[in-house]
């Protein structure tokens, strides 16, 4: 049996795909290739990259916060469409805002209003297709404006509606600033929770959503996400770990095409508690959760000390790392794949991907934003959509 290891390199001058090469199972990878993903994972292909068929539904790309780098990375992603092998996507936003951004940044990029997603797919080769919003957009770079909240939320809602109706293949979201939305009355903890609420049937609770940060070299899932570190021990439960791991296992199988997912589970405390000397959460919570998962047939191992989980030899032993809190998960992947990590929301009845970065108000409008992560998200979204169609 062989593993296929390859790297996707993103640079300022374009994209270069190193063709995967077969290596023995006992080979310790010296690069950041993801274990076993080459032969089973839609995130990589052998040989040349291919776009989706022209008749596939395009991706719905949301506006994000128009005062951040969302407009710039959207424009740059479209400009890189051929070099990156991107399938069609349609921006749900404001034609004037994208046009003004292109002019201000010195980018010679045509922008075209379209009536629907089908027209957007047709026009994609010639211009950035934009499905206009009803709400007005103000895009003063670097100056978040709560008045943009209606347009930001409308863009997300329409992307979900279009995807669930089959007119779009996937929701791709540009970054939002929750602080600006909160000033306008937004009450969800974040982007993902809002998407989950849109997935809920009337009168029903939203589905449990799980954040995975994916790259060619590593995939991580934080069990607890946007809460204070001091609150993590109290929020961590056996049930939460089990539910999260079940969703990860299911979506790796059904959406990523991983036939036998392997999940590595980190401990909460230094040295995974060192048999209770540095905390008992591993004994009381994490280990029982792992035992329950293994009894259910889910290949879950741990708890492991987090400081030794992310070197190349360790990563060769699992397909996803289940971490106990936000930074435990995101520090390693942002170290390994800062430019091309992708935020994938698991557990929703539709596909959602996004770049693994924020609004970057500090560099908005300066012409230095990189679209690498958004491009990686669009590529992965296309592949997951193709995987879903082939499995249907």
BELUR-V812224 format. One record per backbone hydrogen bond with DSSP energy under -0.5 kcal/mol. NH is the residue of the N-H (numbers start at 1). CO is the residue of the C=O. Records with the same first field share a line. If there is no record, write none. Layout:
NH: CO + CO
This chain:
3: 23
5: 3 + 21
9: 7 + 16
11: 14
14: 11
16: 9
18: 7 + 16
19: 17
21: 5
23: 3
25: 1
27: 24
29: 27
34: 216
37: 34
38: 4 + 34
39: 36
40: 36
41: 37
42: 256
44: 41
56: 53
59: 88
60: 170
61: 59 + 90
62: 60 + 172
63: 92
65: 175
66: 64
68: 65
69: 359
70: 65
73: 69
74: 70
75: 71
76: 72
77: 73
78: 74
79: 75
80: 76
81: 78
84: 80
85: 82
86: 81
90: 59
91: 129
92: 61
93: 91 + 131
98: 94
99: 95
100: 96
101: 97
102: 98
103: 99
104: 100
105: 101
106: 103
107: 102
108: 106
109: 107
112: 128
114: 130
120: 116
121: 117
122: 118
123: 119
124: 120
126: 123
127: 123
128: 110
129: 127
130: 112
131: 91
132: 114 + 130
133: 93
141: 139
142: 67
143: 140
148: 145
149: 146
152: 148
153: 149
154: 150
155: 151
156: 152
157: 153
158: 154
159: 155
160: 156
161: 157
162: 158
163: 159
164: 160
165: 161
166: 163
167: 162
168: 162
169: 58
171: 351
172: 60 + 170
173: 353
178: 176
180: 177
181: 177
182: 178
183: 179
184: 180 + 181
185: 182
186: 181
194: 190
195: 191
196: 192
197: 193
198: 194
199: 195
200: 196 + 197
204: 201
207: 196
210: 346
212: 210 + 344
213: 220
214: 212 + 342
215: 218
220: 213
221: 321
222: 211
223: 323
224: 324
227: 225
231: 228
232: 228 + 229
233: 229
235: 231 + 232
236: 232
241: 237
242: 238
243: 239
244: 240
245: 241
246: 242
247: 243
248: 244
249: 245
250: 246
251: 247
252: 248
253: 249
254: 250
255: 251
256: 251
257: 253
258: 252
259: 257
261: 258
263: 261 + 299
264: 262 + 320
265: 301
266: 322
267: 304
272: 269
273: 270
274: 271
277: 274
278: 273
279: 276
284: 280
285: 281
286: 281
287: 282
289: 285
290: 286
291: 287
292: 288
293: 289
294: 290
295: 291
296: 292
297: 294
298: 293
299: 261 + 297
300: 298
301: 263
303: 265
304: 265
308: 305
309: 306
315: 311
316: 312
317: 314
318: 315
319: 262
320: 262
321: 219
322: 264 + 320
323: 221 + 321
326: 225
329: 325 + 326
330: 326
331: 327
333: 329
334: 330
335: 331
336: 332
337: 333
341: 337
342: 214
343: 354
344: 212 + 342
345: 352
346: 210 + 344
353: 171
354: 343
355: 173
356: 341
357: 355
363: 360
364: 360 + 361
366: 363
368: 363
375: 371
376: 372
377: 373
378: 374
379: 375
380: 376
381: 377
382: 378
383: 379
384: 380
385: 381
386: 382
387: 383
388: 384
389: 385
390: 386
391: 387
392: 388
